[in-house]
Each structure stands twice: as structure tokens, then as C-alpha cells.
Amino acid sequence: MSKARRKQFLVAGLGLFGTSVALTLQQMGYEVYTLDSEESLVQDLSTQLNYVVCGDASDKKTLQSLPLEDIDVAVVAIGNVERNMMCTMLLKELGIKQVVAKAINNLHGAMLNKIGADKVVYAERDMGERVAHNLISAGVMDYIELSSEISVMSLAIPAEFVGKNLIEADLRRRYDVNVVAIKRDGRTIVNPKAQEVFQPEDEIIVLGTHEGVKRMGVDF
């Protein structure tokens, strides 16, 4: 059985946040198309990003010139509110299944939701890496690097682990991670026992090496 195609991304707007998301996804091995209207910024980033285009992301023809049929997720990181909203609306109109848009405030976020954004984030550079990791898997709810070696991730329990306990799931051997907590029915089970059986609606929080945590996020 052939391996599933890896997700491909579009990042529109290469400010601090957009650049951070794009570079993180690219470093993780994903194909990322990027777009910004500022020529000097595009030139500066052309040595770091594999696919960077100078153009107006709020212009329909510009967007149509990109390989949108291959894009799984688009991130709208444009700072200008009007262009941000126009780009979000056009991407949904052009058939992008998941559009994540950066909002500057709650009102902007509410407007983005109304015009079709699938997810709204209120973030700048320090959140870029977290959002990038969250995009690679629908099950990943949050991701934080705690140090130069250790990460923590929150994700919906993968279906294959439901009904198994911690010993049977064997996550430590498979991914070099430890389950530090389980969120279930509004409560949190901290440092769960080895005999704890995973339930269908569980959210698990794992701690481990960057490599192990990222690998688990990609798998699920």
C-alpha cells in the first residue's frame, strides 16, 4: 500500500508570523508555497524558502496562478485587514478546503469566521511554530517546545489506541514519548497509571523529544 501524500501548504503574507509558519513547515519536510506583495521581503526570503512569489494575495488572478489544486491548507497571515479578509474569502471561493487566517483582534476574527475561515488565530512570531505543527494533523490540538530538546503536544486519542491501556499502546517505545495527562469528560488525569484504558473522547498530553513528538503528530 503506497504511503499517503504529504500535505502541501500556502502561506500568504510573510511578516513575522507568516515567515515563522512557513519556515517551520518547510523544516519539517513539507512543501510550502509562499506569497507576499513586498518585493524586497520576497528577495530576502528567496534564499530560505523554496517557493516564494511576489504578488498581491488579495487578487484573484494572482491566487489562480498558484497550484491551488495541490494545496491542502492555506494560511492567511496578511497584516492589512481588508486584504486579509479578501484573500481568505477568495481562497475559500477557489476551493481551498482549510483556510487558517490570522486576526488582529476579536472583531476581525469574528468577521473572518463569517466569511468562511476554517480557523482563526490571534498570533505573532512566538505562535508561528505552534500553528505549523497543529496544521500537519487534524488530531493535534497544541504543540509547544519546552526546551532545545523537549516538546509537549496535546492531541485527540488516535482510534487505534481506544480500548488499550498505556502498556498496550507502548507509546514510549514507539515514539519516545510519555503520556503525562489525559483530559476526559472535563477533568484531567495527571500522571495516569499504566493500567489506565484510553476512551474514545480522550485528549492526551505527551512529553518527549522533539523528534518523537513530531513523528507522533505526523502519524496521527
C-alpha positions as CSV (number, residue, x, y, z in Angstrom):
1,M,0.0,0.0,0.0
2,S,1.5,3.3,-1.0
3,K,2.1,6.0,1.6
4,A,-0.4,8.9,1.7
5,R,0.7,12.1,0.0
6,R,2.1,14.7,2.4
7,K,0.1,17.8,2.9
8,Q,1.1,20.9,0.9
9,F,0.7,24.4,2.2
10,L,0.2,28.0,1.1
11,V,1.3,30.9,3.3
12,A,0.1,34.3,2.2
13,G,1.8,37.2,3.9
14,L,5.4,36.9,5.1
15,G,5.6,39.1,8.2
16,L,7.0,37.6,11.4
17,F,4.1,35.2,11.9
18,G,3.8,34.0,8.3
19,T,7.5,33.6,7.9
20,S,7.7,31.6,11.1
21,V,4.9,29.2,10.0
22,A,6.4,28.8,6.5
23,L,10.0,28.1,7.7
24,T,8.8,25.7,10.4
25,L,6.7,23.7,7.9
26,Q,9.5,23.6,5.4
27,Q,12.0,22.5,8.0
28,M,9.6,19.6,8.8
29,G,9.8,18.5,5.2
30,Y,6.6,19.8,3.8
31,E,6.2,21.6,0.5
32,V,5.2,25.2,1.2
33,Y,4.2,27.9,-1.3
34,T,4.6,31.5,-0.1
35,L,3.3,34.8,-1.3
36,D,3.9,38.4,-0.4
37,S,3.4,41.8,-2.2
38,E,6.6,43.4,-0.9
39,E,9.4,42.7,-3.4
40,S,12.3,43.4,-1.1
41,L,10.9,40.9,1.5
42,V,10.4,38.3,-1.1
43,Q,14.0,38.7,-2.3
44,D,15.4,38.5,1.2
45,L,13.5,35.3,1.9
46,S,14.2,33.7,-1.5
47,T,17.3,32.0,-0.1
48,Q,15.4,30.5,2.8
49,L,12.1,29.5,1.3
50,N,11.8,27.0,-1.6
51,Y,8.7,28.6,-3.3
52,V,8.3,32.3,-2.8
53,V,6.3,34.5,-5.1
54,C,5.9,38.3,-5.2
55,G,2.3,39.2,-5.7
56,D,-1.0,40.5,-4.2
57,A,-2.7,37.7,-2.3
58,S,-6.0,39.6,-2.4
59,D,-6.0,39.5,-6.2
60,K,-7.9,36.5,-7.6
61,K,-5.7,36.2,-10.7
62,T,-2.6,36.1,-8.6
63,L,-4.0,33.3,-6.5
64,Q,-5.1,31.4,-9.6
65,S,-1.6,31.5,-10.9
66,L,-0.6,29.2,-8.0
67,P,-1.0,25.4,-8.0
68,L,-4.1,25.7,-5.8
69,E,-5.3,22.2,-6.7
70,D,-2.4,20.8,-4.8
71,I,-2.9,23.0,-1.7
72,D,-4.4,21.3,1.4
73,V,-4.1,24.1,3.8
74,A,-3.7,27.9,3.3
75,V,-2.5,30.3,6.0
76,V,-3.5,33.9,5.6
77,A,-1.0,35.9,7.6
78,I,-1.6,39.3,5.9
79,G,-1.5,42.3,8.3
80,N,-3.8,44.6,6.3
81,V,-7.4,43.8,7.5
82,E,-9.1,44.4,4.1
83,R,-6.6,42.4,2.1
84,N,-6.5,39.7,4.8
85,M,-10.3,39.2,4.5
86,M,-10.3,39.4,0.7
87,C,-7.6,36.7,0.5
88,T,-9.5,34.5,2.9
89,M,-12.7,34.8,1.0
90,L,-11.1,34.2,-2.4
91,L,-9.2,31.1,-1.2
92,K,-12.5,29.6,0.0
93,E,-14.2,30.5,-3.2
94,L,-11.3,28.9,-5.2
95,G,-11.8,25.6,-3.3
96,I,-9.2,25.5,-0.6
97,K,-10.5,23.1,2.0
98,Q,-8.8,24.5,5.0
99,V,-8.1,28.2,5.4
100,V,-6.4,29.4,8.6
101,A,-6.5,33.2,9.0
102,K,-4.6,35.5,11.4
103,A,-6.8,38.1,13.1
104,I,-5.6,41.3,14.8
105,N,-8.5,41.5,17.2
106,N,-11.7,39.8,18.2
107,L,-13.9,41.8,15.8
108,H,-11.6,40.9,12.9
109,G,-11.7,37.3,14.0
110,A,-15.5,37.3,14.1
111,M,-15.6,38.7,10.6
112,L,-13.2,36.1,9.3
113,N,-15.3,33.4,10.7
114,K,-18.4,34.8,9.0
115,I,-16.7,34.9,5.5
116,G,-15.6,31.3,5.7
117,A,-12.3,31.0,7.6
118,D,-12.0,27.4,9.0
119,K,-9.7,28.5,11.8
120,V,-8.8,31.9,13.2
121,V,-5.6,32.5,15.2
122,Y,-4.5,35.6,17.2
123,A,-0.8,35.1,17.0
124,E,2.6,36.6,16.1
125,R,6.1,35.1,15.8
126,D,6.1,33.2,19.1
127,M,3.0,31.3,18.0
128,G,4.1,30.5,14.4
129,E,5.8,27.2,15.2
130,R,2.9,26.0,17.3
131,V,0.4,26.7,14.5
132,A,2.6,25.0,11.9
133,H,2.7,21.8,14.0
134,N,-1.0,22.0,14.6
135,L,-1.6,22.1,10.8
136,I,0.1,18.8,10.0
137,S,-2.6,16.7,11.7
138,A,-6.3,17.2,12.4
139,G,-5.8,15.5,15.7
140,V,-3.1,17.8,17.0
141,M,-4.6,20.4,19.3
142,D,-1.5,22.1,20.6
143,Y,2.3,21.9,20.4
144,I,4.9,23.7,22.5
145,E,8.7,23.3,22.5
146,L,9.7,23.5,26.2
147,S,13.4,23.5,25.6
148,S,16.0,22.8,23.0
149,E,15.3,19.1,23.4
150,I,11.9,18.6,24.8
151,S,8.4,19.2,23.4
152,V,4.8,18.7,24.7
153,M,1.9,18.0,22.4
154,S,-1.9,17.7,23.0
155,L,-3.9,15.5,20.6
156,A,-7.1,13.6,20.3
157,I,-6.6,9.9,21.1
158,P,-5.8,8.0,17.9
159,A,-8.5,5.4,17.1
160,E,-6.1,2.5,17.3
161,F,-5.4,3.2,20.9
162,V,-9.0,3.3,22.1
163,G,-9.6,0.4,24.5
164,K,-5.9,-0.1,25.1
165,N,-4.1,0.8,28.3
166,L,-0.8,2.7,28.4
167,I,1.3,-0.6,28.5
168,E,-0.5,-1.9,25.4
169,A,-0.3,1.4,23.5
170,D,3.5,1.3,24.1
171,L,4.0,4.9,23.2
172,R,7.3,5.2,24.9
173,R,8.9,2.6,22.8
174,R,7.2,3.6,19.5
175,Y,7.7,7.4,19.8
176,D,10.0,8.1,22.7
177,V,7.2,10.0,24.5
178,N,5.4,9.7,27.9
179,V,1.7,10.4,28.5
180,V,1.7,13.0,31.3
181,A,-2.0,13.6,31.4
182,I,-5.4,12.6,29.9
183,K,-8.2,15.0,29.6
184,R,-11.6,13.2,29.9
185,D,-15.1,14.5,30.5
186,G,-14.0,17.9,31.7
187,R,-11.4,16.5,34.1
188,T,-7.7,15.9,33.8
189,I,-6.0,12.7,34.9
190,V,-2.4,13.7,35.7
191,N,0.4,11.1,35.5
192,P,-2.1,8.3,34.6
193,K,-1.3,4.8,35.8
194,A,-0.1,2.1,33.4
195,Q,-3.4,0.3,33.6
196,E,-5.4,3.4,32.5
197,V,-7.5,2.5,29.5
198,F,-8.0,5.1,26.7
199,Q,-11.5,6.2,26.0
200,P,-12.9,7.4,22.6
201,E,-13.2,11.1,23.5
202,D,-9.9,11.3,25.4
203,E,-7.3,14.1,24.7
204,I,-3.8,13.0,25.7
205,I,-0.9,15.2,26.5
206,V,2.5,13.7,25.7
207,L,6.0,14.8,26.6
208,G,9.1,13.7,24.8
209,T,12.0,14.5,22.4
210,H,11.2,16.9,19.5
211,E,11.7,14.1,17.0
212,G,9.4,11.6,18.8
213,V,6.6,14.2,19.5
214,K,6.7,15.4,15.9
215,R,6.7,11.9,14.5
216,M,3.6,11.0,16.5
217,G,1.9,14.2,15.3
218,V,2.6,13.3,11.7
219,D,1.4,9.7,12.1
220,F,-1.9,10.8,13.6
